Every structure is written in C-alpha cells, then in structure tokens.
C-alpha cells in the first residue's frame, strides 16, 4: 500500500515510518524543512519538503505520491514546553489543525484518496463521571477555546469530506523520547510507539469515525479502539 504521511519527522511520524515500512508499505513523508529530508530517507521513506499552509504545493505533493491512504500527523509544537508561551503555542497549533487539515483533505480529495487517518487529542472532553467515551461532549471552557476550535475543525474536515473514509485518533498526552514528558504526565497518557501502532492498524481496520487512543487507566474508554482496530495500549517499540 502507498501511504502519504504528513508530519513524518514528528515524534509519532518517525516511529510510524518504521512500522509502515516493516509492514511492507511504501511511504512518502513530508517535512517543512528540506534539511530534514535525509532523516526521512534514512528511515526508508521518500521525503518531500512542503508546507501544509501551501495548498497548491500540498496538492501537487499528494498527487505525485499517488497514495492509497493519507495519514495526518501534523503539529506545530516546540521541542520543549514553556508555560509562558503556551497561549501562543495553542494558537499556532490550532491554526495548523484548521488550515493545514483543510488543505490536506482538499489534496487527498483531488488525488482520489479513499481513506485518511488523522491525529487529534483525547484530553479535550468536558468533565464527567467515568472514562470519557468518543460520544461524550467536549470541553467548552474559555481556557480550552483555541484547542477545542482547532480539534473541531480538524475532525469535521476529516470526517465529512465526500468519498473519504475518515478516521480520527484522539491521542492521550504523549510521553517518551522527543516529547515533553519522560513518563506519564497525567491519566490517559500514551507512548509515541503505541500512538504510531494505532495509526498503522487504522490503515486497514476500523469503520470511519473517532477512536480514543490512550492507556487503559480509567481516564478514557479505549474499548472501541480495542474492538475495531485491535489497538493494544501496552504496545511498545
């Protein structure tokens, strides 16, 4: 299978390339910086430098790759968390979720792609009793406004583009190499390896829709992901 991986040099993108290649898939991976193309190629994928905000450039890149599936792992996050900058970080990441996702879905549609798998977040549910399920309401507090607006736009674009089976993976807070946390920072956290494994499974499994992808510690229900994707929260690279 041919896979177009947007965000190939991120903390999920890098291990995902390895999983995809080991499973026999051909991968074209994107980066905003041409200097990072050798990093992608070293992992066994074809590297392409393209900015998600460049709608026409992204459309050309997807068309050239002729993928069967597009995987959206785009984020705009710094390497180190700085609490003083978090408001700015949230706004920038939300813009990428809104505009970058819109451009990627338009490119996938134009190229005739039939399946798109996209990264979202699980830590945006409104407070409630018991593990949060995919059908539970999202937080509406002002503190979460930028993140929620970005998530809603991303998920709507992925799930409502005609002719495309959209799968949204709501990841718990990531921890491990390259992330902001060396160990679980909160309930429902997730290793980057388990996050990558879920995207690999979603290539061929699961009905369109939303799936919580997190450690099974009571914060989020991962029953649907276990049942339909075969997700294993204990998976480690």
C-alpha positions as CSV (number, residue, x, y, z in Angstrom):
1,X,0.0,0.0,0.0
2,X,1.2,3.6,-0.7
3,X,1.0,5.9,2.2
4,X,1.4,9.7,2.3
5,X,2.5,10.6,5.8
6,X,2.1,14.3,6.6
7,X,4.3,15.2,9.5
8,X,6.9,12.5,9.0
9,X,9.6,14.0,11.3
10,X,7.4,14.4,14.4
11,X,7.5,12.3,17.5
12,X,4.9,9.9,16.0
13,X,5.9,10.3,12.4
14,X,9.4,8.9,12.9
15,X,8.4,5.6,14.6
16,X,5.4,5.3,12.3
17,X,7.6,5.3,9.2
18,X,9.4,2.3,10.7
19,X,6.2,0.4,11.4
20,X,4.8,1.1,8.0
21,X,8.0,0.0,6.2
22,X,8.2,-3.2,8.3
23,X,4.7,-4.0,7.3
24,X,5.6,-3.7,3.6
25,X,4.1,-0.3,2.8
26,X,5.7,2.4,0.6
27,X,5.8,5.7,2.4
28,X,6.1,9.3,1.2
29,X,6.8,11.6,4.2
30,X,6.6,15.3,4.5
31,X,8.6,17.9,6.3
32,X,8.5,21.7,6.3
33,X,12.3,21.8,6.1
34,X,14.3,20.4,3.1
35,X,17.2,19.9,5.6
36,X,15.2,17.1,7.2
37,X,14.6,15.0,4.0
38,X,17.7,12.9,4.6
39,X,16.3,12.0,8.0
40,X,13.1,10.7,6.3
41,X,15.1,8.8,3.7
42,X,17.3,7.2,6.3
43,X,14.1,5.6,7.7
44,X,13.2,4.1,4.4
45,X,10.7,6.6,3.1
46,X,10.6,9.2,0.2
47,X,11.0,12.7,1.7
48,X,9.1,15.7,0.4
49,X,9.5,19.3,1.6
50,X,6.1,21.0,1.7
51,X,4.3,23.4,4.0
52,X,0.8,22.5,5.0
53,X,-0.2,26.1,4.6
54,X,0.8,25.9,0.9
55,X,-2.5,24.4,-0.5
56,X,-1.3,24.1,-4.1
57,X,2.1,22.7,-3.2
58,X,0.5,20.2,-0.9
59,X,-1.9,19.2,-3.7
60,X,1.0,18.6,-6.0
61,X,2.9,16.5,-3.5
62,X,-0.1,14.2,-2.8
63,X,-0.9,13.9,-6.5
64,X,2.7,12.9,-7.2
65,X,2.8,10.3,-4.4
66,X,-0.5,8.6,-5.6
67,X,-1.3,7.3,-2.2
68,X,-3.9,4.8,-1.2
69,X,-4.1,6.3,2.3
70,X,-3.1,9.7,3.8
71,X,-2.0,9.9,7.5
72,X,-2.2,13.3,9.1
73,X,0.4,13.7,12.0
74,X,0.9,17.4,11.6
75,X,1.5,19.5,14.6
76,X,3.2,22.9,15.3
77,X,4.7,22.4,18.8
78,X,8.1,23.4,20.2
79,X,10.6,20.7,21.3
80,X,10.5,22.0,24.9
81,X,7.4,23.1,26.8
82,X,7.5,26.7,28.1
83,X,4.4,27.6,30.2
84,X,4.9,31.3,29.4
85,X,4.5,30.5,25.7
86,X,1.6,28.1,25.9
87,X,-1.1,30.5,24.8
88,X,0.9,31.3,21.6
89,X,1.7,27.6,21.1
90,X,-2.0,26.6,21.3
91,X,-3.0,29.3,18.8
92,X,-0.3,28.2,16.3
93,X,-1.2,24.5,16.7
94,X,-4.9,25.3,16.3
95,X,-4.2,27.2,13.1
96,X,-2.4,24.2,11.7
97,X,-5.3,22.0,12.7
98,X,-7.7,24.3,10.9
99,X,-5.9,25.5,7.8
100,X,-3.4,22.6,7.4
101,X,-6.1,20.0,7.7
102,X,-8.4,21.7,5.2
103,X,-5.5,21.9,2.7
104,X,-4.5,18.2,3.3
105,X,-8.1,17.0,2.9
106,X,-8.6,19.0,-0.3
107,X,-5.4,17.5,-1.6
108,X,-6.5,14.0,-0.7
109,X,-9.9,14.5,-2.3
110,X,-8.3,15.8,-5.5
111,X,-6.0,12.8,-5.6
112,X,-8.8,10.3,-5.2
113,X,-7.7,9.1,-1.8
114,X,-10.3,6.9,-0.1
115,X,-9.0,6.8,3.5
116,X,-7.5,9.5,5.8
117,X,-6.2,8.8,9.3
118,X,-5.7,11.9,11.5
119,X,-4.2,12.8,14.8
120,X,-6.5,14.5,17.3
121,X,-6.4,14.7,21.1
122,X,-8.4,13.0,23.9
123,X,-7.7,15.5,26.6
124,X,-10.5,17.9,25.5
125,X,-13.6,16.2,27.0
126,X,-15.9,18.0,29.4
127,X,-15.5,16.8,32.9
128,X,-17.7,13.9,33.8
129,X,-18.1,10.6,35.7
130,X,-16.2,7.5,34.5
131,X,-13.9,7.1,31.4
132,X,-14.6,9.6,28.7
133,X,-16.2,8.0,25.6
134,X,-16.0,9.2,22.0
135,X,-19.6,10.3,22.1
136,X,-19.1,12.5,25.3
137,X,-19.3,16.3,24.9
138,X,-16.1,18.3,24.5
139,X,-14.9,20.9,27.0
140,X,-16.4,24.4,26.4
141,X,-14.3,26.4,28.8
142,X,-12.6,29.5,27.7
143,X,-9.2,28.1,28.7
144,X,-9.6,25.4,26.1
145,X,-11.1,27.6,23.4
146,X,-8.2,27.6,20.9
147,X,-7.6,23.8,21.2
148,X,-11.2,22.9,21.0
149,X,-11.8,25.1,18.0
150,X,-8.8,23.5,16.2
151,X,-9.9,20.0,17.1
152,X,-13.5,20.6,16.0
153,X,-12.3,21.9,12.6
154,X,-9.8,19.1,12.1
155,X,-12.3,16.4,13.0
156,X,-15.1,17.9,10.9
157,X,-12.8,18.1,7.8
158,X,-11.6,14.5,8.2
159,X,-15.0,13.0,8.8
160,X,-17.1,15.0,6.4
161,X,-15.1,15.1,3.1
162,X,-17.2,13.3,0.4
163,X,-15.8,10.0,-0.8
164,X,-13.2,9.7,2.0
165,X,-13.4,7.3,4.9
166,X,-12.1,9.5,7.7
167,X,-10.6,8.0,10.9
168,X,-9.8,10.3,13.8
169,X,-7.4,9.1,16.5
170,X,-7.8,11.0,19.8
171,X,-4.4,10.5,21.4
172,X,-3.8,10.8,25.1
173,X,-0.9,13.1,26.3
174,X,2.3,11.7,24.7
175,X,5.3,10.7,26.7
176,X,8.7,9.2,25.8
177,X,11.7,10.3,23.6
178,X,11.2,13.6,21.9
179,X,8.0,14.6,23.8
180,X,7.5,17.0,26.7
181,X,7.3,14.1,29.3
182,X,9.7,11.3,30.2
183,X,6.9,9.4,32.0
184,X,3.1,9.6,32.1
185,X,2.2,13.2,32.9
186,X,-1.5,12.5,33.5
187,X,-4.1,9.9,33.4
188,X,-4.8,8.6,29.8
189,X,-1.2,9.2,28.7
190,X,0.3,7.4,25.7
191,X,3.7,6.4,24.4
192,X,4.6,7.5,20.9
193,X,5.1,3.9,19.9
194,X,1.5,3.0,20.9
195,X,0.3,6.1,19.0
196,X,2.1,5.0,15.9
197,X,0.8,1.5,16.2
198,X,-2.8,2.7,16.3
199,X,-2.2,4.7,13.0
200,X,-0.7,1.6,11.4
201,X,-3.7,-0.5,12.5
202,X,-6.1,2.1,11.1
203,X,-4.8,1.6,7.6
204,X,-6.9,-1.4,7.1
205,X,-9.2,-1.7,10.1
206,X,-12.0,0.3,11.7
207,X,-15.1,2.0,10.5
208,X,-14.9,5.7,9.8
209,X,-15.2,7.8,13.0
210,X,-13.5,8.8,16.2
211,X,-11.4,6.5,18.4
212,X,-9.8,7.2,21.8
213,X,-6.2,6.1,21.8
214,X,-4.7,6.1,25.3
215,X,-3.5,3.9,28.1
216,X,-6.3,2.0,29.7
217,X,-6.2,3.6,33.1
218,X,-9.7,4.8,33.5
219,X,-9.4,8.3,32.0
220,X,-10.6,7.4,28.5
221,X,-12.6,4.5,27.2
222,X,-10.5,2.6,24.6
223,X,-13.0,-0.2,24.1
224,X,-13.9,0.9,20.6
225,X,-10.2,1.1,19.5
226,X,-9.5,-2.4,21.0
227,X,-12.6,-3.9,19.3
228,X,-12.4,-2.3,15.9
229,X,-8.7,-1.5,15.4
230,X,-7.1,-4.2,17.6
231,X,-5.4,-1.4,19.5
232,X,-3.0,-2.5,22.3
233,X,-2.3,0.3,24.8
234,X,0.6,-1.8,26.1
235,X,2.4,-1.9,22.8
236,X,6.0,-0.7,22.9
237,X,8.6,-0.4,20.2
